[in-house]
Amino acid sequence: MGDRRRSRRLAAALAAAGLALGTAACGSGSGSAGSGDPKTLEVWTRSNPDSAATYDRVFAAFTKKTGIRIDYQPVVNFDQQLQSRASTKDLPDVMINDTALMGSYQSQGLLKPIDPASITGHGQITAKSWSSTVGIDGRHYGIPYSRQAQTLMIRKDWLHKLGLRAPTTWQELLTVAKAFADRDPDGDGKKDTYGMVAPGSAMNGYTAWWGANFLWQGGANIIEKDGSGYRPAMDSAAAVRTVTWMKDNLFCGDNGVLQPGAVSAITGTATDFQDGNAGMYLTGPYNITTFDTTPGKARYEVVPAPAGPAGNDVLADGENVYFGARTGKTAQERALAAFLISAEGQKIAMTSVGGHQPVVRIPTNSTLDAAKVRGDARWSVVQKAYETASEQFPNAPDFAPIKQDTADSLNAIFTYCGSDVRSGLKELNDTLAGDLKDQDLLK
Amino acid sequence: MTATVTAPARRRGFSRKAVLPWLFLAPGLLLALVFKFLPMGKGIWLSFFKVRPFLGDKWVGLDNYTRVLGDHRFQDAVGHTLVLGVGISLGAILVGFLLALLLEGQARSLKLVRTAVFLPVVTATAVVGELWRLMYYPTSDGLINNALGFLGIGPTQFLDNPGTALWATMVMGIWMGAPYNMVIILAGLAGVDRSLYEAAAMDGVSLWQRLRYITLPAIRPALGIVLTLAAIRGLRVFTEVYVLTFGGPAGSTEVWMTRAYTLGFTRNDIGGASAASVVLLCVTLLLTVTVNHLRKRGDVR
């Protein structure tokens, strides 16, 4: 009897151990429902639950139309998750993620090359958009899905109160910023307002991301195409001039031109425009939904970025549709891509239902007009900026280390107001040369 | 089955007795194996490769290690890590000790205060970071700057000045870590023989002498635990920096683990990040063994 009890206990222990192992085995497996089913596509997007709700509607419409089911996974920490999936050698069939990541993914062998002609409706995407998905080997690795360009959000009521106009040049930008800081635009009798919001932290490369607008407006580039490769260009006269201007006037100039704590602010913590403390924010149009709630739709307007010495180019980015390598469902993937870039698919993704964030900002389908689809004239400002005055980060190389090193260096220059810009940028240029060399792209 | 087993079972009784506890431990051990030791082994393994999850890893030998140890950004991080690790650990022990002295006792009100003081330990670090960022807000709207304003001191840019950011992070770390130490030291204090205090009072000793010759020797074991934990945790400081400054501004709060994180997740260099983590593991191991050795030697004496 005692023995039986003992063996039972033993069995229980073994069962518990087996359970633990089994759970662990499940955890390390692929976890994708029906990855072998040809009628189901596994699709990943880098989305929070809010924008995922919009994707849900897009995919539902696709399934209704074609009968191809979508196993949809909105993933917030996309790249970490993708790395662990890559190690199982079983990638999602279709991914929608940032344009800037294309070079990184391609260099890791994660993407399938795409022939634009094989996607139905490819002619409705402009040649300019298609050219942004060409990889280092000259083949396409993504399908342009959504685009955006940064614009200046500015407090209309503050301008009106101080009798000012929205700035169109850097000089006017400084004048307005100083007026916002000094002349009490919110009328509370306290000196508690600031000119402009800047996410100046080096985390995730924010300084380089936000600062790129000014670099281009000043005629500088981070890296430049050089034959079949690239060369670093942050030691150019234009770069030194531009970074010096930013340091002297924005970060180290009069108090109040930027919000306090700009050198350690990331987009998540730089909420001064929403909070009504700062009057300007050069940022992406996805913030329009947020800003319409606070500070309020009637209180601000969307205008093109003020021009620097070399024009008013702003940073453009967006999302591409990528096909995972070696997934073996090419026909279904092409059908989904064709739907995503069709006028019908883009329209669903551009509209907000139940207050959820739309996932297509500027449509890549050239038959659509963002302002008309949304019934919101402000979007034509964004679309015009994208079409006529925008640049993208070069995405054929793996741009992540280049962006991070640029951000680290700019953040240091802007933090130490006494630092020498020229030697700081010279050092950055050497670091960038090293990054390019690591990718065999330095010529 | 049961009948046939009885005879040999007696002979193997001893070994089975020895095996049984291990069997009961098996679920826990398996969990530790799968979620701790295997990933750790994998990490050490990966540190010798250029990691390319999809294309297959490429053996590079000690290349990752020479790269990490030769990188000036990592070298800069060593200093910050030491200052922050040692500062937070010792600060948290000192503050924990003071809190324990203040809050020792049985009164109900003390229990309430102890619970309140312990709250930082159970609060999510992300929340703590957000809280301190608000308190450190660089204008007079910030709580701390507001208080300083009453003393006539102008607003300080705690987190945006590379000269103060590291110290500001340290203060938050101490605030988070001290209550945990307090609890361990409180347990030690509860075991101090009261009659010693009474005898000391009759001898008319000063407060300092009482602390030095009675309290501190009596809570030696508790301090030993606290010190060992500090040695294990000190150098792997990460979350405090991650939630507050993420290494900025101008890299002035960059510590070993934030650098490893950037290498692994922003630059996609998992091999390099693994090498950096293994280096930290070795240093921590060495430190822990040393502290334990010193502690045991002290105990014998």
Interface residues (C-beta under 8 A of the other chain):
Chain A: M1 D3 R4 R6 S7 R9 L10 A13 L14 A16 A17 L19 A20 L21 A24 D79 Q80 Q83 S84 A86 S87 K89 L91 S104 Q108 G109 L110 D192 S201 A202 M203 N204 G205 P260 G261 A262 V263 S264 I266 T269 A325 D398 A400 P401 Q404 D408 N411 A412 T415 Y416
Chain B: M1 T2 V5 T6 A9 L20 L23 F24 A26 P27 L30 L31 V34 F35 R52 P53 F54 L55 R133 Y137 P138 T139 D141 Q157 L159 D160 P162 A165 T245 F246 G247 G248 P249 A250 G251 S252 T262 F265 T266 R267 N268 I270
